[in-house]
Amino acid sequence: MRREHAKEMLPIITAFANGEAVETVNWKGEWIVATDLTFEGEIDKYRIAPKPLMPTPCREQLGTAAIFPTP
């Protein structure tokens, strides 16, 4: 591994070492969670898995403490 390649891969390697999910792209172009990484490919073949988005609570979920104006 070249030094510049190592610098580019460092955030992904650090995330993997810290237990975060790292994904790699398969031959179909789909991102899959990797469990055994070699970090030999190009940087664009790896990514830190995106975290799921939290849904925005609606008025009913917030209850009487809702800060929404009442129609």
All heavy atoms as TSV, in Angstrom:
chain	resi	resn	atom	element	x	y	z
A	1	MET	N	N	0.858	-1.179	0.000
A	1	MET	CA	C	0.000	0.000	0.000
A	1	MET	C	C	0.896	1.231	0.000
A	1	MET	O	O	1.807	1.348	0.800
A	1	MET	CB	C	-0.917	-0.020	1.233
A	1	MET	CG	C	-1.866	1.140	1.296
A	1	MET	SD	S	-2.927	1.201	2.765
A	1	MET	CE	C	-4.006	-0.167	2.477
A	2	ARG	N	N	0.612	2.143	-0.909
A	2	ARG	CA	C	1.364	3.401	-0.968
A	2	ARG	C	C	0.945	4.310	0.181
A	2	ARG	O	O	-0.158	4.210	0.703
A	2	ARG	CB	C	1.087	4.099	-2.297
A	2	ARG	CG	C	1.507	3.311	-3.508
A	2	ARG	CD	C	1.151	4.028	-4.818
A	2	ARG	NE	N	-0.076	4.832	-4.803
A	2	ARG	CZ	C	-1.296	4.346	-5.032
A	2	ARG	NH1	N	-1.470	3.072	-5.265
A	2	ARG	NH2	N	-2.348	5.138	-5.010
A	3	ARG	N	N	1.839	5.201	0.539
A	3	ARG	CA	C	1.575	6.117	1.647
A	3	ARG	C	C	0.344	6.986	1.378
A	3	ARG	O	O	-0.500	7.177	2.252
A	3	ARG	CB	C	2.799	6.997	1.896
A	3	ARG	CG	C	2.686	7.857	3.126
A	3	ARG	CD	C	3.944	8.684	3.354
A	3	ARG	NE	N	5.138	7.889	3.290
A	3	ARG	CZ	C	5.744	7.332	4.344
A	3	ARG	NH1	N	5.231	7.494	5.531
A	3	ARG	NH2	N	6.836	6.616	4.199
A	4	GLU	N	N	0.209	7.502	0.159
A	4	GLU	CA	C	-0.949	8.342	-0.170
A	4	GLU	C	C	-2.248	7.535	-0.105
A	4	GLU	O	O	-3.265	8.031	0.353
A	4	GLU	CB	C	-0.792	8.965	-1.562
A	4	GLU	CG	C	0.222	10.090	-1.611
A	4	GLU	CD	C	-0.114	11.206	-0.634
A	4	GLU	OE1	O	-1.288	11.637	-0.585
A	4	GLU	OE2	O	0.798	11.643	0.081
A	5	HIS	N	N	-2.188	6.292	-0.552
A	5	HIS	CA	C	-3.368	5.425	-0.483
A	5	HIS	C	C	-3.749	5.181	0.981
A	5	HIS	O	O	-4.930	5.191	1.334
A	5	HIS	CB	C	-3.086	4.105	-1.199
A	5	HIS	CG	C	-4.269	3.206	-1.306
A	5	HIS	ND1	N	-5.304	3.431	-2.188
A	5	HIS	CD2	C	-4.595	2.081	-0.634
A	5	HIS	CE1	C	-6.200	2.483	-2.054
A	5	HIS	NE2	N	-5.798	1.646	-1.113
A	6	ALA	N	N	-2.756	4.977	1.818
A	6	ALA	CA	C	-3.007	4.761	3.253
A	6	ALA	C	C	-3.656	5.986	3.879
A	6	ALA	O	O	-4.575	5.867	4.694
A	6	ALA	CB	C	-1.706	4.419	3.966
A	7	LYS	N	N	-3.208	7.177	3.492
A	7	LYS	CA	C	-3.794	8.417	4.025
A	7	LYS	C	C	-5.260	8.538	3.620
A	7	LYS	O	O	-6.099	8.967	4.404
A	7	LYS	CB	C	-3.024	9.629	3.532
A	7	LYS	CG	C	-1.680	9.802	4.187
A	7	LYS	CD	C	-0.983	11.033	3.623
A	7	LYS	CE	C	0.414	11.199	4.177
A	7	LYS	NZ	N	1.097	12.360	3.579
A	8	GLU	N	N	-5.571	8.169	2.375
A	8	GLU	CA	C	-6.952	8.241	1.902
A	8	GLU	C	C	-7.848	7.220	2.611
A	8	GLU	O	O	-9.012	7.484	2.885
A	8	GLU	CB	C	-7.008	7.991	0.394
A	8	GLU	CG	C	-6.390	9.073	-0.444
A	8	GLU	CD	C	-6.342	8.707	-1.924
A	8	GLU	OE1	O	-6.638	7.539	-2.266
A	8	GLU	OE2	O	-6.016	9.584	-2.727
A	9	MET	N	N	-7.286	6.057	2.897
A	9	MET	CA	C	-8.064	4.980	3.507
A	9	MET	C	C	-8.184	5.096	5.027
A	9	MET	O	O	-8.997	4.416	5.636
A	9	MET	CB	C	-7.422	3.623	3.180
A	9	MET	CG	C	-7.435	3.260	1.710
A	9	MET	SD	S	-9.085	2.992	1.081
A	9	MET	CE	C	-9.390	1.344	1.664
A	10	LEU	N	N	-7.387	5.962	5.642
A	10	LEU	CA	C	-7.337	6.044	7.096
A	10	LEU	C	C	-8.698	6.236	7.765
A	10	LEU	O	O	-9.009	5.535	8.729
A	10	LEU	CB	C	-6.356	7.124	7.540
A	10	LEU	CG	C	-6.101	7.194	9.044
A	10	LEU	CD1	C	-5.562	5.870	9.560
A	10	LEU	CD2	C	-5.137	8.320	9.358
A	11	PRO	N	N	-9.563	7.147	7.299
A	11	PRO	CA	C	-10.876	7.280	7.963
A	11	PRO	C	C	-11.707	5.990	7.894
A	11	PRO	O	O	-12.399	5.643	8.856
A	11	PRO	CB	C	-11.567	8.406	7.192
A	11	PRO	CG	C	-10.470	9.156	6.536
A	11	PRO	CD	C	-9.397	8.164	6.259
A	12	ILE	N	N	-11.615	5.268	6.792
A	12	ILE	CA	C	-12.371	4.031	6.645
A	12	ILE	C	C	-11.775	2.944	7.532
A	12	ILE	O	O	-12.496	2.206	8.207
A	12	ILE	CB	C	-12.412	3.600	5.167
A	12	ILE	CG1	C	-13.205	4.646	4.377
A	12	ILE	CG2	C	-13.013	2.226	5.006
A	12	ILE	CD1	C	-13.140	4.510	2.902
A	13	ILE	N	N	-10.455	2.856	7.575
A	13	ILE	CA	C	-9.790	1.866	8.420
A	13	ILE	C	C	-10.082	2.152	9.891
A	13	ILE	O	O	-10.364	1.241	10.673
A	13	ILE	CB	C	-8.267	1.852	8.149
A	13	ILE	CG1	C	-8.004	1.346	6.731
A	13	ILE	CG2	C	-7.538	0.995	9.168
A	13	ILE	CD1	C	-6.572	1.507	6.271
A	14	THR	N	N	-10.062	3.420	10.273
A	14	THR	CA	C	-10.353	3.806	11.654
A	14	THR	C	C	-11.788	3.439	12.026
A	14	THR	O	O	-12.044	2.897	13.106
A	14	THR	CB	C	-10.113	5.311	11.849
A	14	THR	OG1	O	-8.762	5.608	11.516
A	14	THR	CG2	C	-10.391	5.737	13.274
A	15	ALA	N	N	-12.720	3.725	11.136
A	15	ALA	CA	C	-14.120	3.380	11.396
A	15	ALA	C	C	-14.277	1.872	11.544
A	15	ALA	O	O	-14.973	1.397	12.452
A	15	ALA	CB	C	-15.008	3.896	10.264
A	16	PHE	N	N	-13.625	1.109	10.693
A	16	PHE	CA	C	-13.690	-0.350	10.761
A	16	PHE	C	C	-13.110	-0.856	12.082
A	16	PHE	O	O	-13.696	-1.706	12.743
A	16	PHE	CB	C	-12.945	-0.953	9.568
A	16	PHE	CG	C	-13.032	-2.440	9.477
A	16	PHE	CD1	C	-14.245	-3.070	9.221
A	16	PHE	CD2	C	-11.908	-3.223	9.617
A	16	PHE	CE1	C	-14.323	-4.449	9.122
A	16	PHE	CE2	C	-11.976	-4.599	9.521
A	16	PHE	CZ	C	-13.189	-5.211	9.268
A	17	ALA	N	N	-11.985	-0.280	12.497
A	17	ALA	CA	C	-11.349	-0.684	13.753
A	17	ALA	C	C	-12.211	-0.327	14.959
A	17	ALA	O	O	-12.180	-1.026	15.980
A	17	ALA	CB	C	-9.981	-0.018	13.876
A	18	ASN	N	N	-13.015	0.741	14.847
A	18	ASN	CA	C	-13.880	1.173	15.945
A	18	ASN	C	C	-15.232	0.469	15.949
A	18	ASN	O	O	-16.110	0.808	16.732
A	18	ASN	CB	C	-14.087	2.685	15.895
A	18	ASN	CG	C	-12.841	3.441	16.259
A	18	ASN	OD1	O	-11.973	2.929	16.966
A	18	ASN	ND2	N	-12.721	4.658	15.774
A	19	GLY	N	N	-15.420	-0.485	15.053
A	19	GLY	CA	C	-16.647	-1.270	15.052
A	19	GLY	C	C	-17.772	-0.719	14.194
A	19	GLY	O	O	-18.871	-1.259	14.209
A	20	GLU	N	N	-17.520	0.348	13.455
A	20	GLU	CA	C	-18.551	0.879	12.568
A	20	GLU	C	C	-18.654	-0.008	11.337
A	20	GLU	O	O	-17.697	-0.680	10.944
A	20	GLU	CB	C	-18.210	2.303	12.137
A	20	GLU	CG	C	-18.288	3.310	13.264
A	20	GLU	CD	C	-18.030	4.718	12.775
A	20	GLU	OE1	O	-18.715	5.146	11.819
A	20	GLU	OE2	O	-17.136	5.370	13.328
A	21	ALA	N	N	-19.810	0.000	10.711
A	21	ALA	CA	C	-20.008	-0.791	9.499
A	21	ALA	C	C	-19.318	-0.106	8.324
A	21	ALA	O	O	-19.468	1.093	8.105
A	21	ALA	CB	C	-21.494	-0.956	9.209
A	22	VAL	N	N	-18.554	-0.888	7.584
A	22	VAL	CA	C	-17.902	-0.409	6.368
A	22	VAL	C	C	-18.476	-1.212	5.212
A	22	VAL	O	O	-18.638	-2.425	5.303
A	22	VAL	CB	C	-16.371	-0.581	6.455
A	22	VAL	CG1	C	-15.717	-0.259	5.124
A	22	VAL	CG2	C	-15.811	0.302	7.548
A	23	GLU	N	N	-18.805	-0.518	4.151
A	23	GLU	CA	C	-19.385	-1.180	2.987
A	23	GLU	C	C	-18.405	-1.159	1.828
A	23	GLU	O	O	-17.567	-0.265	1.722
A	23	GLU	CB	C	-20.681	-0.486	2.569
A	23	GLU	CG	C	-21.774	-0.578	3.599
A	23	GLU	CD	C	-23.039	0.132	3.185
A	23	GLU	OE1	O	-22.979	1.070	2.365
A	23	GLU	OE2	O	-24.102	-0.250	3.691
A	24	THR	N	N	-18.532	-2.165	0.979
A	24	THR	CA	C	-17.755	-2.233	-0.253
A	24	THR	C	C	-18.730	-2.472	-1.400
A	24	THR	O	O	-19.813	-3.017	-1.198
A	24	THR	CB	C	-16.676	-3.331	-0.174
A	24	THR	OG1	O	-15.856	-3.268	-1.329
A	24	THR	CG2	C	-17.273	-4.701	-0.030
A	25	VAL	N	N	-18.355	-2.045	-2.560
A	25	VAL	CA	C	-19.245	-2.191	-3.710
A	25	VAL	C	C	-18.949	-3.529	-4.385
A	25	VAL	O	O	-17.799	-3.915	-4.557
A	25	VAL	CB	C	-19.097	-0.986	-4.678
A	25	VAL	CG1	C	-17.746	-0.949	-5.342
A	25	VAL	CG2	C	-20.204	-0.960	-5.691
A	26	ASN	N	N	-20.025	-4.269	-4.710
A	26	ASN	CA	C	-19.836	-5.564	-5.364
A	26	ASN	C	C	-19.834	-5.395	-6.879
A	26	ASN	O	O	-19.946	-4.284	-7.397
A	26	ASN	CB	C	-20.891	-6.582	-4.885
A	26	ASN	CG	C	-22.302	-6.228	-5.299
A	26	ASN	OD1	O	-22.540	-5.334	-6.101
A	26	ASN	ND2	N	-23.276	-6.924	-4.745
A	27	TRP	N	N	-19.749	-6.494	-7.581
A	27	TRP	CA	C	-19.654	-6.450	-9.042
A	27	TRP	C	C	-20.921	-5.923	-9.702
A	27	TRP	O	O	-20.892	-5.496	-10.851
A	27	TRP	CB	C	-19.284	-7.825	-9.581
A	27	TRP	CG	C	-20.295	-8.890	-9.261
A	27	TRP	CD1	C	-20.365	-9.639	-8.117
A	27	TRP	CD2	C	-21.383	-9.307	-10.068
A	27	TRP	NE1	N	-21.441	-10.489	-8.170
A	27	TRP	CE2	C	-22.081	-10.312	-9.373
A	27	TRP	CE3	C	-21.843	-8.937	-11.323
A	27	TRP	CZ2	C	-23.200	-10.941	-9.877
A	27	TRP	CZ3	C	-22.961	-9.565	-11.825
A	27	TRP	CH2	C	-23.626	-10.558	-11.109
A	28	LYS	N	N	-22.049	-5.912	-8.970
A	28	LYS	CA	C	-23.302	-5.374	-9.501
A	28	LYS	C	C	-23.425	-3.865	-9.265
A	28	LYS	O	O	-24.376	-3.249	-9.698
A	28	LYS	CB	C	-24.500	-6.046	-8.831
A	28	LYS	CG	C	-24.646	-7.507	-9.109
A	28	LYS	CD	C	-25.886	-8.010	-8.377
A	28	LYS	CE	C	-26.021	-9.492	-8.415
A	28	LYS	NZ	N	-27.191	-9.952	-7.642
A	29	GLY	N	N	-22.480	-3.302	-8.529
A	29	GLY	CA	C	-22.551	-1.880	-8.204
A	29	GLY	C	C	-23.358	-1.593	-6.952
A	29	GLY	O	O	-23.704	-0.448	-6.689
A	30	GLU	N	N	-23.667	-2.639	-6.176
A	30	GLU	CA	C	-24.445	-2.495	-4.943
A	30	GLU	C	C	-23.497	-2.422	-3.751
A	30	GLU	O	O	-22.493	-3.130	-3.707
A	30	GLU	CB	C	-25.379	-3.692	-4.769
A	30	GLU	CG	C	-26.339	-3.889	-5.915
A	30	GLU	CD	C	-27.034	-5.243	-5.868
A	30	GLU	OE1	O	-26.493	-6.200	-5.302
A	30	GLU	OE2	O	-28.144	-5.311	-6.419
A	31	TRP	N	N	-23.855	-1.591	-2.784
A	31	TRP	CA	C	-23.061	-1.485	-1.558
A	31	TRP	C	C	-23.481	-2.575	-0.595
A	31	TRP	O	O	-24.669	-2.729	-0.311
A	31	TRP	CB	C	-23.240	-0.110	-0.917
A	31	TRP	CG	C	-22.592	0.969	-1.702
A	31	TRP	CD1	C	-23.195	1.833	-2.556
A	31	TRP	CD2	C	-21.205	1.302	-1.710
A	31	TRP	NE1	N	-22.271	2.680	-3.103
A	31	TRP	CE2	C	-21.037	2.376	-2.589
A	31	TRP	CE3	C	-20.085	0.794	-1.056
A	31	TRP	CZ2	C	-19.796	2.950	-2.838
A	31	TRP	CZ3	C	-18.848	1.373	-1.303
A	31	TRP	CH2	C	-18.707	2.431	-2.184
A	32	ILE	N	N	-22.497	-3.349	-0.098
A	32	ILE	CA	C	-22.768	-4.417	0.860
A	32	ILE	C	C	-21.846	-4.251	2.061
A	32	ILE	O	O	-20.731	-3.757	1.938
A	32	ILE	CB	C	-22.587	-5.816	0.227
A	32	ILE	CG1	C	-21.179	-5.978	-0.331
A	32	ILE	CG2	C	-23.632	-6.070	-0.846
A	32	ILE	CD1	C	-20.832	-7.378	-0.767
A	33	VAL	N	N	-22.334	-4.658	3.235
A	33	VAL	CA	C	-21.526	-4.573	4.457
A	33	VAL	C	C	-20.411	-5.608	4.359
A	33	VAL	O	O	-20.655	-6.778	4.065
A	33	VAL	CB	C	-22.381	-4.807	5.712
A	33	VAL	CG1	C	-21.520	-4.832	6.962
A	33	VAL	CG2	C	-23.446	-3.725	5.830
A	34	ALA	N	N	-19.190	-5.155	4.583
A	34	ALA	CA	C	-18.028	-6.031	4.515
A	34	ALA	C	C	-17.626	-6.466	5.918
A	34	ALA	O	O	-17.682	-5.682	6.857
A	34	ALA	CB	C	-16.874	-5.297	3.844
A	35	THR	N	N	-17.231	-7.708	6.052
A	35	THR	CA	C	-16.812	-8.222	7.356
A	35	THR	C	C	-15.329	-8.566	7.385
A	35	THR	O	O	-14.735	-8.626	8.447
A	35	THR	CB	C	-17.619	-9.479	7.728
A	35	THR	OG1	O	-17.474	-10.443	6.690
A	35	THR	CG2	C	-19.083	-9.140	7.919
A	36	ASP	N	N	-14.727	-8.798	6.228
A	36	ASP	CA	C	-13.317	-9.150	6.138
A	36	ASP	C	C	-12.699	-8.287	5.048
A	36	ASP	O	O	-12.883	-8.549	3.858
A	36	ASP	CB	C	-13.164	-10.638	5.814
A	36	ASP	CG	C	-11.730	-11.104	5.881
A	36	ASP	OD1	O	-10.927	-10.445	6.573
A	36	ASP	OD2	O	-11.400	-12.118	5.237
A	37	LEU	N	N	-12.001	-7.239	5.445
A	37	LEU	CA	C	-11.486	-6.274	4.480
A	37	LEU	C	C	-9.984	-6.407	4.293
A	37	LEU	O	O	-9.249	-6.639	5.247
A	37	LEU	CB	C	-11.811	-4.852	4.940
A	37	LEU	CG	C	-13.299	-4.524	5.009
A	37	LEU	CD1	C	-13.513	-3.172	5.675
A	37	LEU	CD2	C	-13.898	-4.516	3.635
A	38	THR	N	N	-9.539	-6.198	3.054
A	38	THR	CA	C	-8.104	-6.201	2.762
A	38	THR	C	C	-7.597	-4.801	2.468
A	38	THR	O	O	-6.403	-4.559	2.518
A	38	THR	CB	C	-7.805	-7.090	1.547
A	38	THR	OG1	O	-8.523	-6.584	0.417
A	38	THR	CG2	C	-8.193	-8.531	1.815
A	39	PHE	N	N	-8.493	-3.883	2.129
A	39	PHE	CA	C	-8.166	-2.495	1.803
A	39	PHE	C	C	-7.170	-2.411	0.655
A	39	PHE	O	O	-6.316	-1.544	0.620
A	39	PHE	CB	C	-7.645	-1.735	3.034
A	39	PHE	CG	C	-8.651	-1.647	4.136
A	39	PHE	CD1	C	-8.498	-2.371	5.293
A	39	PHE	CD2	C	-9.761	-0.830	4.008
A	39	PHE	CE1	C	-9.423	-2.289	6.316
A	39	PHE	CE2	C	-10.691	-0.745	5.013
A	39	PHE	CZ	C	-10.522	-1.476	6.170
A	40	GLU	N	N	-7.283	-3.324	-0.300
A	40	GLU	CA	C	-6.390	-3.317	-1.458
A	40	GLU	C	C	-6.973	-2.559	-2.637
A	40	GLU	O	O	-6.239	-2.168	-3.532
A	40	GLU	CB	C	-6.070	-4.753	-1.872
A	40	GLU	CG	C	-5.240	-5.487	-0.846
A	40	GLU	CD	C	-5.020	-6.939	-1.207
A	40	GLU	OE1	O	-5.587	-7.401	-2.212
A	40	GLU	OE2	O	-4.279	-7.606	-0.479
A	41	GLY	N	N	-8.284	-2.384	-2.658
A	41	GLY	CA	C	-8.926	-1.715	-3.780
A	41	GLY	C	C	-8.785	-0.204	-3.693
A	41	GLY	O	O	-8.180	0.351	-2.777
A	42	GLU	N	N	-9.356	0.464	-4.666
A	42	GLU	CA	C	-9.346	1.918	-4.692
A	42	GLU	C	C	-10.291	2.466	-3.629
A	42	GLU	O	O	-11.227	1.799	-3.206
A	42	GLU	CB	C	-9.753	2.421	-6.080
A	42	GLU	CG	C	-8.743	2.071	-7.158
A	42	GLU	CD	C	-7.365	2.644	-6.886
A	42	GLU	OE1	O	-7.280	3.828	-6.500
A	42	GLU	OE2	O	-6.382	1.919	-7.048
A	43	ILE	N	N	-10.047	3.698	-3.231
A	43	ILE	CA	C	-10.820	4.341	-2.173
A	43	ILE	C	C	-12.305	4.409	-2.519
A	43	ILE	O	O	-13.148	4.308	-1.641
A	43	ILE	CB	C	-10.257	5.752	-1.847
A	43	ILE	CG1	C	-10.979	6.387	-0.673
A	43	ILE	CG2	C	-10.339	6.661	-3.046
A	43	ILE	CD1	C	-10.645	5.801	0.644
A	44	ASP	N	N	-12.644	4.539	-3.805
A	44	ASP	CA	C	-14.052	4.661	-4.181
A	44	ASP	C	C	-14.800	3.329	-4.098
A	44	ASP	O	O	-16.010	3.287	-4.316
A	44	ASP	CB	C	-14.196	5.285	-5.559
A	44	ASP	CG	C	-13.567	4.452	-6.665
A	44	ASP	OD1	O	-12.758	3.556	-6.357
A	44	ASP	OD2	O	-13.884	4.707	-7.838
A	45	LYS	N	N	-14.131	2.256	-3.741
A	45	LYS	CA	C	-14.775	0.953	-3.565
A	45	LYS	C	C	-15.175	0.698	-2.116
A	45	LYS	O	O	-15.743	-0.333	-1.794
A	45	LYS	CB	C	-13.850	-0.177	-4.023
A	45	LYS	CG	C	-13.387	-0.059	-5.451
A	45	LYS	CD	C	-14.525	-0.243	-6.407
A	45	LYS	CE	C	-14.011	-0.187	-7.831
A	45	LYS	NZ	N	-15.038	0.029	-8.805
A	46	TYR	N	N	-14.856	1.636	-1.223
A	46	TYR	CA	C	-15.162	1.504	0.200
A	46	TYR	C	C	-15.883	2.749	0.685
A	46	TYR	O	O	-15.671	3.841	0.169
A	46	TYR	CB	C	-13.875	1.347	1.023
A	46	TYR	CG	C	-13.059	0.140	0.674
A	46	TYR	CD1	C	-12.013	0.232	-0.232
A	46	TYR	CD2	C	-13.322	-1.087	1.259
A	46	TYR	CE1	C	-11.249	-0.879	-0.556
A	46	TYR	CE2	C	-12.567	-2.201	0.945
A	46	TYR	CZ	C	-11.530	-2.085	0.034
A	46	TYR	OH	O	-10.785	-3.183	-0.280
A	47	ARG	N	N	-16.726	2.571	1.694
A	47	ARG	CA	C	-17.348	3.714	2.362
A	47	ARG	C	C	-17.791	3.293	3.746
A	47	ARG	O	O	-18.031	2.106	4.016
A	47	ARG	CB	C	-18.534	4.260	1.576
A	47	ARG	CG	C	-19.764	3.376	1.620
A	47	ARG	CD	C	-20.914	4.005	0.874
A	47	ARG	NE	N	-22.122	3.190	0.986
A	47	ARG	CZ	C	-23.259	3.483	0.412
A	47	ARG	NH1	N	-23.366	4.564	-0.338
A	47	ARG	NH2	N	-24.311	2.712	0.565
A	48	ILE	N	N	-17.898	4.277	4.626
A	48	ILE	CA	C	-18.487	4.037	5.941
A	48	ILE	C	C	-19.991	3.985	5.711
A	48	ILE	O	O	-20.562	4.856	5.058
A	48	ILE	CB	C	-18.098	5.160	6.922
A	48	ILE	CG1	C	-16.577	5.210	7.085
A	48	ILE	CG2	C	-18.795	4.973	8.259
A	48	ILE	CD1	C	-16.069	6.425	7.806
A	49	ALA	N	N	-20.623	2.933	6.214
A	49	ALA	CA	C	-22.055	2.739	5.980
A	49	ALA	C	C	-22.839	3.930	6.521
A	49	ALA	O	O	-22.600	4.376	7.644
A	49	ALA	CB	C	-22.533	1.454	6.641
A	50	PRO	N	N	-23.756	4.458	5.721
A	50	PRO	CA	C	-24.568	5.582	6.207
A	50	PRO	C	C	-25.455	5.151	7.372
A	50	PRO	O	O	-25.948	4.024	7.413
A	50	PRO	CB	C	-25.405	5.982	5.002
A	50	PRO	CG	C	-25.239	4.921	3.993
A	50	PRO	CD	C	-24.093	4.058	4.380
A	51	LYS	N	N	-25.624	6.048	8.305
A	51	LYS	CA	C	-26.490	5.784	9.451
A	51	LYS	C	C	-27.942	5.991	9.016
A	51	LYS	O	O	-28.239	6.872	8.224
A	51	LYS	CB	C	-26.141	6.732	10.590
A	51	LYS	CG	C	-24.684	6.638	11.002
A	51	LYS	CD	C	-24.550	6.637	12.479
A	51	LYS	CE	C	-23.129	6.680	12.946
A	51	LYS	NZ	N	-22.241	5.689	12.472
A	52	PRO	N	N	-28.871	5.170	9.523
A	52	PRO	CA	C	-30.279	5.344	9.145
A	52	PRO	C	C	-30.812	6.689	9.645
A	52	PRO	O	O	-30.428	7.166	10.711
A	52	PRO	CB	C	-30.990	4.183	9.832
A	52	PRO	CG	C	-30.025	3.584	10.782
A	52	PRO	CD	C	-28.664	4.080	10.444
A	53	LEU	N	N	-31.676	7.277	8.856
A	53	LEU	CA	C	-32.279	8.558	9.224
A	53	LEU	C	C	-33.346	8.349	10.285
A	53	LEU	O	O	-34.081	7.369	10.261
A	53	LEU	CB	C	-32.897	9.225	7.998
A	53	LEU	CG	C	-31.922	9.595	6.885
A	53	LEU	CD1	C	-32.695	10.138	5.687
A	53	LEU	CD2	C	-30.916	10.607	7.371
A	54	MET	N	N	-33.421	9.288	11.204
A	54	MET	CA	C	-34.458	9.247	12.237
A	54	MET	C	C	-35.709	9.918	11.671
A	54	MET	O	O	-35.618	11.008	11.115
A	54	MET	CB	C	-34.002	10.008	13.479
A	54	MET	CG	C	-32.789	9.428	14.155
A	54	MET	SD	S	-33.158	7.942	15.067
A	54	MET	CE	C	-34.177	8.606	16.347
A	55	PRO	N	N	-36.862	9.292	11.807
A	55	PRO	CA	C	-38.085	9.933	11.331
A	55	PRO	C	C	-38.429	11.149	12.196
A	55	PRO	O	O	-38.140	11.181	13.382
A	55	PRO	CB	C	-39.148	8.847	11.464
A	55	PRO	CG	C	-38.603	7.909	12.494
A	55	PRO	CD	C	-37.102	8.002	12.400
A	56	THR	N	N	-39.021	12.127	11.578
A	56	THR	CA	C	-39.455	13.318	12.303
A	56	THR	C	C	-40.748	12.988	13.039
A	56	THR	O	O	-41.697	12.486	12.428
A	56	THR	CB	C	-39.709	14.480	11.326
A	56	THR	OG1	O	-38.522	14.691	10.578
A	56	THR	CG2	C	-40.083	15.752	12.072
A	57	PRO	N	N	-40.805	13.246	14.350
A	57	PRO	CA	C	-42.031	12.915	15.090
A	57	PRO	C	C	-43.196	13.807	14.659
A	57	PRO	O	O	-43.015	14.982	14.357
A	57	PRO	CB	C	-41.661	13.167	16.549
A	57	PRO	CG	C	-40.487	14.069	16.505
A	57	PRO	CD	C	-39.785	13.815	15.203
A	58	CYS	N	N	-44.366	13.236	14.628
A	58	CYS	CA	C	-45.554	14.012	14.292
A	58	CYS	C	C	-46.206	14.530	15.582
A	58	CYS	O	O	-45.786	14.195	16.687
A	58	CYS	CB	C	-46.538	13.174	13.479
A	58	CYS	SG	S	-47.230	11.793	14.391
A	59	ARG	N	N	-47.228	15.327	15.450
A	59	ARG	CA	C	-47.891	15.939	16.593
A	59	ARG	C	C	-48.401	14.879	17.577
A	59	ARG	O	O	-48.257	15.024	18.783
A	59	ARG	CB	C	-49.063	16.787	16.107
A	59	ARG	CG	C	-49.811	17.493	17.209
A	59	ARG	CD	C	-51.067	18.161	16.700
A	59	ARG	NE	N	-50.817	18.910	15.499
A	59	ARG	CZ	C	-50.935	20.230	15.401
A	59	ARG	NH1	N	-51.333	20.921	16.425
A	59	ARG	NH2	N	-50.690	20.847	14.277
A	60	GLU	N	N	-48.961	13.777	17.062
A	60	GLU	CA	C	-49.503	12.736	17.930
A	60	GLU	C	C	-48.393	12.055	18.739
A	60	GLU	O	O	-48.593	11.668	19.880
A	60	GLU	CB	C	-50.265	11.688	17.111
A	60	GLU	CG	C	-51.577	12.196	16.534
A	60	GLU	CD	C	-51.372	13.094	15.305
A	60	GLU	OE1	O	-50.326	12.995	14.636
A	60	GLU	OE2	O	-52.266	13.914	15.035
A	61	GLN	N	N	-47.231	11.911	18.161
A	61	GLN	CA	C	-46.130	11.271	18.862
A	61	GLN	C	C	-45.561	12.168	19.952
A	61	GLN	O	O	-45.066	11.697	20.964
A	61	GLN	CB	C	-45.023	10.889	17.886
A	61	GLN	CG	C	-45.413	9.763	16.954
A	61	GLN	CD	C	-44.369	9.555	15.880
A	61	GLN	OE1	O	-43.799	10.498	15.355
A	61	GLN	NE2	N	-44.137	8.295	15.538
A	62	LEU	N	N	-45.643	13.471	19.750
A	62	LEU	CA	C	-45.102	14.408	20.729
A	62	LEU	C	C	-46.059	14.653	21.877
A	62	LEU	O	O	-45.663	15.108	22.942
A	62	LEU	CB	C	-44.750	15.737	20.058
A	62	LEU	CG	C	-43.575	15.683	19.083
A	62	LEU	CD1	C	-43.444	17.008	18.365
A	62	LEU	CD2	C	-42.298	15.320	19.795
A	63	GLY	N	N	-47.325	14.376	21.679
A	63	GLY	CA	C	-48.314	14.546	22.744
A	63	GLY	C	C	-48.629	16.010	22.998
A	63	GLY	O	O	-48.555	16.859	22.120
A	64	THR	N	N	-48.961	16.339	24.250
A	64	THR	CA	C	-49.384	17.696	24.592
A	64	THR	C	C	-48.225	18.677	24.602
A	64	THR	O	O	-48.439	19.881	24.631
A	64	THR	CB	C	-50.057	17.712	25.972
A	64	THR	OG1	O	-49.140	17.178	26.926
A	64	THR	CG2	C	-51.332	16.895	25.961
A	65	ALA	N	N	-47.003	18.199	24.580
A	65	ALA	CA	C	-45.848	19.090	24.588
A	65	ALA	C	C	-45.481	19.573	23.195
A	65	ALA	O	O	-44.443	20.161	22.991
A	65	ALA	CB	C	-44.650	18.380	25.220
A	66	ALA	N	N	-46.361	19.305	22.227
A	66	ALA	CA	C	-46.082	19.709	20.850
A	66	ALA	C	C	-45.924	21.208	20.736
A	66	ALA	O	O	-46.656	21.969	21.358
A	66	ALA	CB	C	-47.191	19.223	19.921
A	67	ILE	N	N	-44.968	21.627	19.965
A	67	ILE	CA	C	-44.721	23.051	19.783
A	67	ILE	C	C	-45.323	23.557	18.487
A	67	ILE	O	O	-45.095	24.681	18.079
A	67	ILE	CB	C	-43.207	23.351	19.795
A	67	ILE	CG1	C	-42.473	22.532	18.750
A	67	ILE	CG2	C	-42.637	23.096	21.183
A	67	ILE	CD1	C	-41.026	22.889	18.581
A	68	PHE	N	N	-46.137	22.706	17.834
A	68	PHE	CA	C	-46.767	23.096	16.593
A	68	PHE	C	C	-47.959	23.995	16.894
A	68	PHE	O	O	-48.667	23.787	17.866
A	68	PHE	CB	C	-47.257	21.865	15.811
A	68	PHE	CG	C	-46.156	20.904	15.478
A	68	PHE	CD1	C	-46.037	19.694	16.135
A	68	PHE	CD2	C	-45.233	21.213	14.474
A	68	PHE	CE1	C	-45.032	18.808	15.825
A	68	PHE	CE2	C	-44.228	20.329	14.155
A	68	PHE	CZ	C	-44.117	19.127	14.828
A	69	PRO	N	N	-48.184	24.997	16.070
A	69	PRO	CA	C	-49.373	25.843	16.293
A	69	PRO	C	C	-50.653	25.036	16.033
A	69	PRO	O	O	-50.710	24.192	15.165
A	69	PRO	CB	C	-49.213	26.964	15.267
A	69	PRO	CG	C	-48.245	26.447	14.261
A	69	PRO	CD	C	-47.394	25.428	14.945
A	70	THR	N	N	-51.655	25.291	16.818
A	70	THR	CA	C	-52.927	24.596	16.671
A	70	THR	C	C	-53.748	25.311	15.599
A	70	THR	O	O	-53.895	26.531	15.656
A	70	THR	CB	C	-53.700	24.613	18.003
A	70	THR	OG1	O	-52.855	24.102	19.012
A	70	THR	CG2	C	-54.961	23.768	17.910
A	71	PRO	N	N	-54.282	24.552	14.652
A	71	PRO	CA	C	-55.080	25.208	13.581
A	71	PRO	C	C	-56.388	25.742	14.093
A	71	PRO	O	O	-56.929	25.422	15.077
A	71	PRO	CB	C	-55.299	24.098	12.553
A	71	PRO	CG	C	-54.941	22.825	13.213
A	71	PRO	CD	C	-54.150	23.141	14.434
